[in-house]
Amino acid sequence: MNRFIYLFALIFITSCGSSQSLTDNDAPLPDDPSLQATLWVQNSAEYKALNIQAYETAERMLSLPLEDSFWTASVNQKDESVYRKLPPAIIMDIDETVLDNSPFQARMILENKSYNSDDWNAWCMEANAEAVPGAVEFAQYAHEQGVTIFYLSNRSYEVEEATRKNLKELGFPVSTSMDNILTNGEQPNWTSSKVNRRKMVEDSYRVIMLFGDDLNDFFPAKEISQAERDNKIREYSANFGRKWFILPNPIYGSWDSVMRSEMENENSNAGLDPAKN
Ligand SMILES: [Mg+2]
């Protein structure tokens, strides 16, 4: 690669604020494992269509849970006599569900860096992410129908105010009377698993829809294998497109760590197998 062109492109792109795009320059594309996924998010009409498909389907479905008080999207709300009296709420993940952070990924690729929390928090503090296509329109529509929206994110509490600003400026319903942005570490027992935060919402609201880009946005999926994840998808297949809406994220997610740990296990098992030595 011509280092001068690359450096020029890097300076040009990093000076463009949050609008980093990998194709905004004439320099050759860097060699990075997440390059193709990031290019797809930033350039394909298909990425936009998948998001719009999810959010428009959700909007068309919304009258059903509002008319049916037995409807819940939560795997924990089992006692109808309790939850059907509660007001409706929707839980939305933030990153790659309502906010598109592909410019951050492009920045990491162009700067030849891996994900790290310092750069990630700096990006969050800029409060310049764009909305995922279709997300603002759906959230506004649900809000107008009297549904309370909770944003449940693994962004850390230190970037919550910046995240609130970012969401608000894009037109997402952000409450002024209560905190509807639930971040990681905001309360002592609010960990990345999201279970405790979902429970807090479930205690006071009938959860009618869930939105996320990762299985953990719907049910605990951290400690389960790839095969178990596939089984869960079949078990809950009736929920998708009705109660649960999953948005595309080919760049990162729990799928990646599960895949890598299973690959490592397979390799170490192979190493221990005397027949293969
Ligand atoms: Mg997410």
Boltz pocket constraint, residues with backbone or C-beta under 6 A from the ligand:
constraints:
  - pocket:
      binder: B
      contacts: [[A, 93], [A, 94], [A, 95], [A, 96], [A, 97], [A, 212], [A, 213], [A, 214]]
      max_distance: 6.0
